[in-house]
Amino acid sequence: MSIADPPARADAPEVTRPTVAPSSLSTSAPIKLQARGLNVYYGAKRAVRDVDLDIPANAIMSFIGPSGCGKTSILRCFDRMNDLVPGARVEGTIMLNGEDINGRDILPVEVRRRVGLVFQRPNPFPMTIYDNVAYGPRRHGTSNRAALDEIVESCLGRAALWDEVKDDYRKKSGLSLSGGQQQRLCIARTLATEPDVVLMDEPCSALDPIATLKIEELMADLRARYTIVIVTHNMQQAARVSDRTAFFTMGEDRSGYLVEVGDTSEIFTNPRERLTEDYVSGRFG
């Protein structure tokens, strides 16, 4: 059984780069991802407790909060990567396009095709740029060379990398690229399976400011077609790029929980909770 994919919004908002990104999301924006009663355990330890969260389609959602509050654990629930962690257990419901991704008839490999993940550090495969991007489609059964050529060129273009590599992408190793180019290659590789959602776990933490700017601009372009969820410790980055922001912290039992979620402009300028205000203003964390 496949996970239903509703049509993309034609009126996806455009990102500007003010100090705090203004939100233009309608309150009736369709929900792409939904978590209810989400708890994550590693062995006997509860890492995340009782998270309820809605992530709208064609938007950028930032997860912020101190280290250890469960941001990445939650992110990994959305593509079922926690299934691969020994001793990990996830309770609650996660819906993609209104369908439970943990349903008995849903294969994890299908979830990971529809929900792509870009890691903290660029991790291109030790193969050519072409083969990096073609890897996913080949694994999912695409063998026609013309079709693969179209996918590779299209995804390198969407990842803003095509103009930089088009002369030798069939022969040049992905490992020979700069750090920022490698991260954009990893984004192109993620896009090649046509996901609905792109998860990014601190995608700029290993990059210099110029490469970071390119990734942020790329995210702004991609949100017209994809839903993006980004974990970041960079408050300025969250304020610049995201439409919605979710703030997490740790309770007395050291488990992470959601303090509040809202439009990014509200979270950074007029948060409802004192904990959020203290964090975004630098008073703790």
C-alpha positions as CSV (number, residue, x, y, z in Angstrom):
1,M,0.0,0.0,0.0
2,S,1.4,3.4,-0.9
3,I,1.0,6.6,1.0
4,A,-1.3,9.0,-0.7
5,D,0.1,12.2,-2.2
6,P,-2.2,15.2,-2.5
7,P,-1.5,17.8,-5.2
8,A,1.1,20.4,-4.3
9,R,-0.1,23.9,-3.5
10,A,0.2,26.2,-6.5
11,D,0.3,29.3,-4.2
12,A,3.3,28.3,-2.1
13,P,4.7,31.4,-0.5
14,E,8.1,32.9,-1.3
15,V,10.9,33.3,1.3
16,T,12.5,36.6,1.9
17,R,15.5,37.1,4.1
18,P,14.6,39.5,6.9
19,T,15.8,39.2,10.5
20,V,12.6,37.2,11.2
21,A,10.9,35.6,8.3
22,P,7.2,36.7,8.1
23,S,4.7,33.9,7.8
24,S,2.2,33.9,5.0
25,L,0.7,30.5,5.7
26,S,-3.0,30.3,5.7
27,T,-4.6,28.8,8.9
28,S,-6.3,26.4,6.5
29,A,-3.0,25.2,4.9
30,P,-3.2,21.4,4.4
31,I,-1.3,19.3,6.9
32,K,1.5,17.2,5.4
33,L,2.8,15.5,8.6
34,Q,1.0,15.1,11.9
35,A,2.3,13.6,15.2
36,R,0.0,12.6,18.0
37,G,1.0,11.3,21.4
38,L,4.6,10.8,20.2
39,N,7.0,9.1,22.7
40,V,10.5,7.9,21.9
41,Y,12.4,5.4,24.1
42,Y,16.0,4.2,23.9
43,G,15.9,1.1,26.1
44,A,14.3,2.1,29.4
45,K,15.0,5.8,28.9
46,R,12.2,8.0,27.5
47,A,13.9,10.6,25.2
48,V,10.8,12.3,23.9
49,R,7.4,12.6,25.6
50,D,3.8,13.3,24.5
51,V,4.5,15.4,21.4
52,D,1.5,16.6,19.3
53,L,2.6,18.5,16.2
54,D,1.2,19.5,12.8
55,I,3.5,20.3,9.9
56,P,1.9,22.2,7.0
57,A,2.5,21.3,3.4
58,N,4.9,23.5,1.3
59,A,6.4,25.1,4.3
60,I,9.7,25.1,6.2
61,M,9.3,24.0,9.9
62,S,12.3,24.6,12.2
63,F,12.9,22.5,15.3
64,I,14.9,24.5,17.9
65,G,15.9,23.8,21.5
66,P,18.9,22.9,23.7
67,S,21.1,19.8,22.9
68,G,19.5,16.6,24.1
69,C,15.9,17.7,24.0
70,G,14.9,15.1,21.3
71,K,14.8,17.2,18.1
72,T,16.7,14.6,16.0
73,S,14.9,11.7,17.7
74,I,11.6,13.3,16.5
75,L,13.0,14.0,13.0
76,R,14.0,10.3,12.7
77,C,10.5,9.2,13.6
78,F,9.2,10.8,10.4
79,D,11.2,8.5,8.1
80,R,11.2,5.5,10.5
81,M,15.0,5.7,10.9
82,N,14.6,4.9,14.6
83,D,13.5,1.4,13.4
84,L,17.2,0.8,12.7
85,V,18.4,1.8,16.2
86,P,18.8,-1.1,18.6
87,G,16.6,-0.8,21.6
88,A,14.6,2.2,20.2
89,R,10.8,2.2,20.5
90,V,8.3,4.7,19.2
91,E,4.8,5.1,20.6
92,G,2.0,7.3,19.2
93,T,0.8,8.1,15.7
94,I,2.5,9.8,12.8
95,M,0.5,10.6,9.7
96,L,1.8,11.4,6.3
97,N,-1.0,12.7,4.0
98,G,-3.5,11.4,6.5
99,E,-2.1,7.9,6.6
100,D,-0.3,6.2,9.4
101,I,3.4,5.6,8.4
102,N,3.7,2.9,11.0
103,G,0.7,0.9,9.7
104,R,1.1,-2.8,9.2
105,D,0.9,-2.6,5.4
106,I,3.4,0.3,5.1
107,L,6.9,-0.7,4.3
108,P,9.7,1.4,5.9
109,V,11.5,1.6,2.5
110,E,8.4,3.3,1.0
111,V,8.3,5.7,3.9
112,R,12.0,6.6,3.4
113,R,11.4,7.1,-0.3
114,R,8.6,9.6,0.5
115,V,10.4,11.3,3.4
116,G,14.0,12.0,2.5
117,L,16.8,12.8,5.1
118,V,19.8,15.1,4.7
119,F,22.3,14.6,7.4
120,Q,24.4,17.0,9.4
121,R,27.6,16.4,7.5
122,P,27.7,15.8,3.8
123,N,27.9,12.1,3.0
124,P,28.2,11.6,-0.8
125,F,28.8,8.1,-1.9
126,P,32.3,7.2,-3.2
127,M,31.1,7.3,-6.8
128,T,30.5,9.8,-9.6
129,I,28.2,12.8,-9.2
130,Y,25.8,11.1,-11.7
131,D,25.8,7.8,-9.9
132,N,25.2,9.5,-6.5
133,V,21.9,11.1,-7.8
134,A,20.9,8.0,-9.8
135,Y,21.5,5.7,-6.9
136,G,18.0,6.0,-5.4
137,P,16.0,5.7,-8.7
138,R,18.1,2.6,-9.6
139,R,17.3,1.0,-6.3
140,H,13.6,1.6,-6.9
141,G,13.7,0.0,-10.3
142,T,14.5,2.7,-12.8
143,S,17.0,1.3,-15.3
144,N,16.3,3.3,-18.5
145,R,19.3,5.4,-19.3
146,A,17.3,8.3,-20.8
147,A,15.0,8.4,-17.7
148,L,18.0,8.4,-15.4
149,D,19.7,11.1,-17.3
150,E,16.5,13.3,-17.0
151,I,16.2,12.6,-13.3
152,V,19.9,13.4,-12.6
153,E,19.9,16.6,-14.6
154,S,16.6,17.7,-13.1
155,C,17.7,17.1,-9.5
156,L,21.1,18.7,-9.9
157,G,19.2,21.7,-11.3
158,R,16.7,21.8,-8.4
159,A,19.6,21.5,-6.0
160,A,21.3,24.5,-7.6
161,L,24.4,22.4,-8.6
162,W,23.9,21.7,-12.3
163,D,25.7,24.8,-13.6
164,E,28.7,24.0,-11.4
165,V,29.1,20.4,-12.4
166,K,27.5,19.9,-15.8
167,D,30.8,19.6,-17.7
168,D,32.1,16.5,-15.8
169,Y,29.4,15.2,-13.6
170,R,29.5,11.8,-15.3
171,K,33.1,11.2,-14.4
172,K,33.9,13.4,-11.4
173,S,33.6,11.9,-8.0
174,G,31.2,13.4,-5.5
175,L,33.9,13.3,-2.9
176,S,35.9,15.8,-5.0
177,L,33.4,18.6,-4.4
178,S,33.6,21.3,-1.8
179,G,31.7,20.9,1.4
180,G,28.8,23.1,0.3
181,Q,28.6,21.4,-3.1
182,Q,28.7,18.0,-1.4
183,Q,25.7,18.9,0.8
184,R,23.8,20.2,-2.3
185,L,24.7,16.9,-4.0
186,C,23.2,15.0,-1.0
187,I,20.1,17.2,-1.4
188,A,19.9,16.3,-5.1
189,R,20.3,12.6,-4.2
190,T,17.4,13.0,-1.8
191,L,15.2,14.7,-4.4
192,A,15.8,12.0,-6.9
193,T,13.3,9.6,-5.3
194,E,10.6,12.4,-5.5
195,P,9.9,12.7,-1.8
196,D,7.0,14.6,-0.3
197,V,9.0,15.7,2.7
198,V,12.7,16.6,3.1
199,L,14.2,16.4,6.6
200,M,17.4,18.3,7.3
201,D,19.4,17.6,10.5
202,E,21.6,20.6,11.0
203,P,22.5,20.7,7.3
204,C,24.7,23.8,7.6
205,S,26.6,23.1,10.8
206,A,29.7,21.9,8.9
207,L,29.6,24.6,6.3
208,D,31.1,28.1,6.0
209,P,28.8,31.2,5.8
210,I,28.8,31.4,2.0
211,A,27.9,27.7,1.6
212,T,25.3,28.1,4.4
213,L,23.7,31.0,2.5
214,K,23.4,28.9,-0.7
215,I,21.7,26.0,1.3
216,E,19.3,28.5,2.8
217,E,18.4,30.0,-0.5
218,L,18.0,26.5,-1.9
219,M,15.5,25.6,0.9
220,A,13.5,28.7,0.0
221,D,13.3,27.6,-3.6
222,L,12.4,24.0,-2.7
223,R,9.5,24.7,-0.4
224,A,7.3,25.5,-3.4
225,R,7.5,21.8,-4.2
226,Y,8.3,20.1,-0.9
227,T,7.6,20.2,2.8
228,I,10.9,20.8,4.7
229,V,11.6,20.1,8.4
230,I,15.0,21.4,9.7
231,V,16.7,20.8,13.0
232,T,19.0,23.8,13.8
233,H,20.9,25.2,16.7
234,N,21.3,28.5,14.8
235,M,18.6,30.9,15.9
236,Q,19.3,33.3,13.1
237,Q,19.0,30.6,10.6
238,A,15.6,29.4,12.0
239,A,14.4,33.0,11.9
240,R,15.6,33.6,8.4
241,V,14.3,30.5,6.6
242,S,11.3,29.0,8.4
243,D,7.6,29.7,8.3
244,R,6.9,27.8,11.5
245,T,9.1,27.0,14.5
246,A,8.7,24.4,17.2
247,F,10.6,24.9,20.4
248,F,11.6,21.8,22.5
249,T,13.3,21.6,25.9
250,M,14.0,18.9,28.6
251,G,11.9,18.2,31.6
252,E,13.1,17.2,35.1
253,D,13.2,13.6,33.9
254,R,15.6,14.6,31.1
255,S,13.0,13.7,28.4
256,G,12.3,16.2,25.7
257,Y,9.0,17.8,25.2
258,L,7.3,20.4,23.0
259,V,7.0,23.8,24.7
260,E,5.2,25.6,21.9
261,V,4.9,25.8,18.1
262,G,3.8,28.8,16.0
263,D,4.6,31.1,13.2
264,T,8.3,31.9,13.3
265,S,7.7,35.6,13.7
266,E,5.6,35.0,16.8
267,I,8.0,32.5,18.3
268,F,10.9,35.0,18.0
269,T,9.1,38.2,18.8
270,N,6.0,37.4,20.9
271,P,6.2,33.8,22.3
272,R,3.5,32.6,24.5
273,E,5.8,30.7,27.0
274,R,8.5,32.2,29.2
275,L,10.7,29.2,28.5
276,T,10.6,30.0,24.8
277,E,11.3,33.7,25.4
278,D,14.3,32.9,27.5
279,Y,15.7,30.5,24.9
280,V,15.4,32.7,21.8
281,S,16.7,35.7,23.7
282,G,19.8,33.7,24.8
283,R,19.0,33.6,28.5
284,F,19.4,29.9,28.6
285,G,20.4,27.0,26.3
